Amino acid sequence: MKKTSFPKQDIKVLLLEGVARTAVETFRAAGYSNIEFHEKSLPEAELAAAVATAHIVGIRSRSQLTPEIFQNSRRLMAVGAFCIGTNQIALDAAQARGIPVFNAPYSNTRSVAELVIAEAIMLMRRIPEKSAQCHVGGWSKSAVGSYEVRGKTLGIVGYGHIGTQVGVLAESLGMRVIFYDIETQLALGNATPVASLGELLARSDIVTLHVPETPQTQWMIGAAEFAAMKPGALFINAARGTVVVIEALAEAIRSGQIGGAAVDVFPVEPKGNNEAFVSPLQGLPNVILTPHVGGSTFEAQENIGLEVAAKLIRYSDNGSTLSAVNFPEVSLPEHPTSRRLLHIHRNMPGMLMQINNLFSAEAVNIDAQFLQTSGEVGYVVIDVSANEEQAETLKDKLAAIPGTLKTRLLY
């Protein structure tokens, strides 16, 4: 077994918000025993104190990792977002301190896609209204306003991992699928790209959003876009709450321009299950409101736990940063006969030369070297032929190079 400079039992792993137990099991199976697990998020002051003593932190969407938290967390090596989004994490602040952030962009894809298809069917049959009536003793047995989804056109805005799966499932039900994306995407099945958002809105019987939260997507769907849709068309948002002007959607439903909607994400959401939810969409006919549960299935959470924990462990054990959202991506082979040093630094000219000059001055041979830069940060992994004492000396001298953010003797 390799001797690490930082024994795994001394590495504190902080897991919050009840992340799936598969994450805990994965860490334990990899030899990490110092695991602090919380079923819920922590109040701001407690969160800051807990993160300050941790080496690896795992959160979901409620915990806010601010620049101040990173500034006071000198031990922190890596952060895992056990979800898709990373808006709750100050990514630039993490990067500036040499802390990679990992997430799970694919593990809940199927869960979200299934919910969207189910909602499309429910809305097309006007099931929300009929269910509400039955709950209060009503009985509206009628085919008026109820349709099959077969033969209808589904317009997908954002044809990424979730959008493509929605399209595949929709086609299996006999729907026609069109999509719009700002990037050229390979169409799956018989899905057809359209040239503009306006064209998609005008042609679709159902519009579903699957875009990320960016400055370009903020409030991209408002009164003008709803007016451009077919009268009575249906609208689904399981993407991000800030993509839609929610008051405009409510007005479009009240006027009859939009025949129904399903919304899983909102501009403002409760911070916990005990906080009241308030929305302009409450009480409107043929509207499904769900509490941000698109990816909240047993299978998705189990997969997310496995995926993110594995990425964090691989970085801690090996130094690999593949799929980090804010950090140079490096996939590293094993060199079991070498000592591995990590050097994270500001991305500035001459840094690699200073690193190599140091090894040359110490008469230490480099077996392998990997360099990648991203934005303001550079990441060098050096495998060297050196004994333990030499490696510790090299680590200290690497840390003294101006512009260094973090150094670590991995093994």
BELSUL-V726887 format. One line per field, one symbol per residue. psi: psi as a letter, one per 40 degrees, with the letter a starting at -180 (. if undefined). A space follows every 50 residues. Layout:
# BELSUL-V726887
psi=???
This chain:
# BELSUL-V726887
psi=hihiegideehhhhhiffiieddddddddeeheghhhhdiiiiddddddd ddeidhhhibedhhgidddddfgddhdihhhgadiedehgdddddeefhi hiageededdddddddddddddddefdddddddddeeigggiehehiieh eihhhhhgfadddddddddddeeeihhiihieihihhibeihiididddd ddeidhhhhfiihiddehfdhadddddeihheiihhhfcidedhhddddd ddddeedheiihheiidhiieieeiihhieeheiifhhhigfedegiddd ddddddddddddddddddehfheiefihhhhhihgdeihhhhhhiigiie dddddddddddefhhhdihhhiihbeiihhhhhihiidddddddddddde hhehdiihhd.
